[in-house]
Amino acid sequence: MPLVKSSHLRSVKRNKKTGELEIRFKNQSRYVYEDVTKQEEKNLLKASSKGRQFWRTIRGIKPYRET
């Protein structure tokens, strides 16, 4: 899973077929968020603050499950 430069997120990977975005956090917890578009993933990866982008556009908005 590709690592990202962030103080909260460790890695981010989107399944192109299902639209599920898997995020591993620095504390080693792992969550899968559903219905994440390619553009949302792109915006997250390009953001100067990935944690802030995650909280604004995915967390609390997209259905998720802990894995």
C-alpha positions as a Python dict, from the first residue, in 0.01 Angstrom:
ca = {
    (1, 'M'): (0, 0, 0),
    (2, 'P'): (152, 339, -99),
    (3, 'L'): (282, 543, 194),
    (4, 'V'): (183, 909, 222),
    (5, 'K'): (350, 1203, 392),
    (6, 'S'): (112, 1288, 675),
    (7, 'S'): (116, 1321, 1051),
    (8, 'H'): (-200, 1106, 1083),
    (9, 'L'): (-229, 887, 772),
    (10, 'R'): (26, 617, 695),
    (11, 'S'): (-97, 477, 363),
    (12, 'V'): (-384, 511, 118),
    (13, 'K'): (-502, 272, -153),
    (14, 'R'): (-819, 279, -364),
    (15, 'N'): (-974, -27, -528),
    (16, 'K'): (-1065, 91, -879),
    (17, 'K'): (-1333, -174, -925),
    (18, 'T'): (-1522, -121, -599),
    (19, 'G'): (-1441, 242, -518),
    (20, 'E'): (-1328, 138, -171),
    (21, 'L'): (-1049, 344, -19),
    (22, 'E'): (-834, 167, 237),
    (23, 'I'): (-653, 394, 482),
    (24, 'R'): (-400, 285, 739),
    (25, 'F'): (-336, 536, 1013),
    (26, 'K'): (-13, 603, 1203),
    (27, 'N'): (-159, 417, 1504),
    (28, 'Q'): (-186, 107, 1277),
    (29, 'S'): (-567, 108, 1265),
    (30, 'R'): (-707, 36, 921),
    (31, 'Y'): (-1039, 145, 773),
    (32, 'V'): (-1210, 95, 440),
    (33, 'Y'): (-1430, 378, 310),
    (34, 'E'): (-1692, 305, 46),
    (35, 'D'): (-1793, 497, -267),
    (36, 'V'): (-1478, 708, -288),
    (37, 'T'): (-1435, 851, -636),
    (38, 'K'): (-1107, 865, -824),
    (39, 'Q'): (-1120, 1246, -797),
    (40, 'E'): (-1165, 1231, -420),
    (41, 'E'): (-863, 1002, -394),
    (42, 'K'): (-663, 1232, -619),
    (43, 'N'): (-760, 1538, -411),
    (44, 'L'): (-659, 1356, -93),
    (45, 'L'): (-320, 1254, -228),
    (46, 'K'): (-246, 1604, -364),
    (47, 'A'): (-356, 1793, -52),
    (48, 'S'): (-88, 1972, 148),
    (49, 'S'): (-267, 1846, 462),
    (50, 'K'): (-393, 1497, 390),
    (51, 'G'): (-546, 1462, 735),
    (52, 'R'): (-746, 1781, 695),
    (53, 'Q'): (-861, 1677, 346),
    (54, 'F'): (-961, 1335, 482),
    (55, 'W'): (-1167, 1493, 764),
    (56, 'R'): (-1339, 1736, 526),
    (57, 'T'): (-1429, 1500, 243),
    (58, 'I'): (-1433, 1137, 363),
    (59, 'R'): (-1451, 1092, 741),
    (60, 'G'): (-1810, 1112, 862),
    (61, 'I'): (-1940, 1131, 505),
    (62, 'K'): (-1856, 797, 346),
    (63, 'P'): (-1973, 462, 486),
    (64, 'Y'): (-1680, 275, 643),
    (65, 'R'): (-1572, -31, 832),
    (66, 'E'): (-1268, -113, 1040),
    (67, 'T'): (-1058, -400, 912),
}
